Amino acid sequence: MLAVACSAQAEVGVPIAAVSYQADIVPLIESQCATCHLTGEEAGGMSLVGDVARDFLVGQPSQEAPAIMRVVAGDPDASYLVMKLEGTHLAHAGSGGQMPFGAPPLDAGNIAKVRQWIADGAKP
């Protein structure tokens, strides 16, 4: 019976393991985002390198849609980062292309990690 419950949770997208900012999110951001967002003077006005990335994301207004925060801790659906990664930003007054720019979109597993990190409070 327990196996059925775990299987059902996986089917509806309930995460099984916790997502770590340092172990899961930082490497993802550095490999997929930091090549274009190095110093904060590039498009988007943010540096997504190492530990400073979180400071540029959580609770900060998007440059493209200032009424929308880049990351709303606890609410991935209200976070512009998720909208940009999923390609839904244009429907929310955003602009520009889906991220990562000039590369294939992130796979569903990596987007799920970002969503889970945000849902868990976007903690360091």
C-alpha positions as CSV (number, residue, x, y, z in Angstrom):
1,M,0.0,0.0,0.0
2,L,2.9,2.4,0.7
3,A,4.4,1.7,-2.7
4,V,1.1,2.7,-4.3
5,A,1.0,6.0,-2.3
6,C,4.5,6.9,-3.4
7,S,3.8,6.0,-7.0
8,A,0.7,8.2,-6.9
9,Q,2.6,11.1,-5.5
10,A,5.2,10.8,-8.3
11,E,2.5,10.7,-10.9
12,V,1.0,14.0,-9.8
13,G,4.4,15.7,-9.5
14,V,4.8,15.8,-5.7
15,P,8.5,15.8,-5.1
16,I,10.1,12.9,-3.4
17,A,13.5,14.5,-2.4
18,A,14.3,18.0,-1.2
19,V,16.1,20.4,-3.5
20,S,19.3,22.0,-2.2
21,Y,20.2,25.5,-3.4
22,Q,23.9,24.7,-3.2
23,A,23.8,21.2,-4.6
24,D,21.0,21.5,-7.2
25,I,20.3,25.1,-8.1
26,V,23.7,26.8,-8.1
27,P,25.2,24.3,-10.6
28,L,22.2,24.6,-12.8
29,I,22.3,28.4,-12.8
30,E,26.0,28.4,-13.4
31,S,25.8,26.0,-16.3
32,Q,22.7,27.4,-18.0
33,C,22.5,31.1,-17.0
34,A,25.8,32.5,-15.8
35,T,27.4,32.5,-19.2
36,C,25.1,35.4,-20.2
37,H,24.4,36.9,-16.8
38,L,27.9,37.4,-15.4
39,T,28.3,40.9,-13.9
40,G,24.8,42.3,-13.7
41,E,25.4,44.7,-16.5
42,E,24.1,42.2,-19.2
43,A,20.5,41.8,-20.3
44,G,18.2,41.4,-17.3
45,G,20.5,43.4,-15.0
46,M,21.6,40.4,-12.8
47,S,24.6,38.4,-12.0
48,L,23.9,34.7,-11.8
49,V,27.3,33.6,-10.6
50,G,27.6,31.5,-7.4
51,D,26.2,32.7,-4.2
52,V,25.3,36.2,-5.5
53,A,22.8,34.7,-7.9
54,R,20.2,34.3,-5.1
55,D,20.5,38.0,-4.1
56,F,19.7,39.0,-7.7
57,L,16.7,36.7,-7.9
58,V,14.7,36.4,-4.7
59,G,12.4,39.4,-4.0
60,Q,13.8,41.4,-6.9
61,P,11.6,42.9,-9.6
62,S,12.2,41.7,-13.1
63,Q,13.7,44.3,-15.4
64,E,11.3,43.2,-18.2
65,A,8.1,43.2,-16.1
66,P,8.8,45.2,-12.9
67,A,5.5,44.4,-11.4
68,I,6.6,40.7,-11.3
69,M,9.3,39.5,-8.9
70,R,12.0,37.3,-10.4
71,V,11.5,34.9,-7.5
72,V,8.6,35.0,-5.1
73,A,9.7,32.7,-2.2
74,G,7.0,30.0,-1.8
75,D,5.2,30.8,-5.1
76,P,6.8,29.4,-8.2
77,D,3.8,30.3,-10.4
78,A,4.2,34.0,-9.5
79,S,8.0,33.9,-10.1
80,Y,9.2,35.5,-13.4
81,L,12.2,33.1,-13.4
82,V,9.8,30.1,-13.8
83,M,7.8,32.0,-16.4
84,K,11.0,32.7,-18.4
85,L,12.1,29.0,-18.1
86,E,8.7,27.7,-19.1
87,G,8.2,30.2,-21.9
88,T,5.0,31.6,-20.4
89,H,6.3,35.1,-19.6
90,L,4.7,36.8,-22.6
91,A,1.3,35.9,-21.2
92,H,2.2,37.8,-18.1
93,A,3.4,41.1,-19.6
94,G,6.9,39.9,-20.0
95,S,9.2,40.3,-23.0
96,G,12.1,38.7,-24.7
97,G,12.7,35.1,-25.3
98,Q,12.4,31.9,-23.3
99,M,15.5,31.2,-21.2
100,P,18.2,30.0,-21.6
101,F,18.7,32.3,-24.5
102,G,20.0,30.7,-27.7
103,A,19.9,27.2,-26.2
104,P,17.3,24.5,-25.8
105,P,14.8,25.0,-23.0
106,L,15.6,23.3,-19.7
107,D,14.2,19.8,-19.4
108,A,11.1,19.1,-17.2
109,G,13.3,17.7,-14.4
110,N,15.4,20.8,-14.1
111,I,12.4,23.1,-14.2
112,A,10.8,20.9,-11.5
113,K,13.9,21.5,-9.3
114,V,13.7,25.2,-9.7
115,R,10.0,25.2,-9.0
116,Q,10.5,23.0,-5.9
117,W,13.3,25.2,-4.6
118,I,11.0,28.3,-4.9
119,A,8.0,26.4,-3.4
120,D,10.2,25.5,-0.4
121,G,11.0,29.2,0.2
122,A,14.0,29.8,-2.1
123,K,16.3,29.3,0.8
124,P,20.1,29.6,0.5
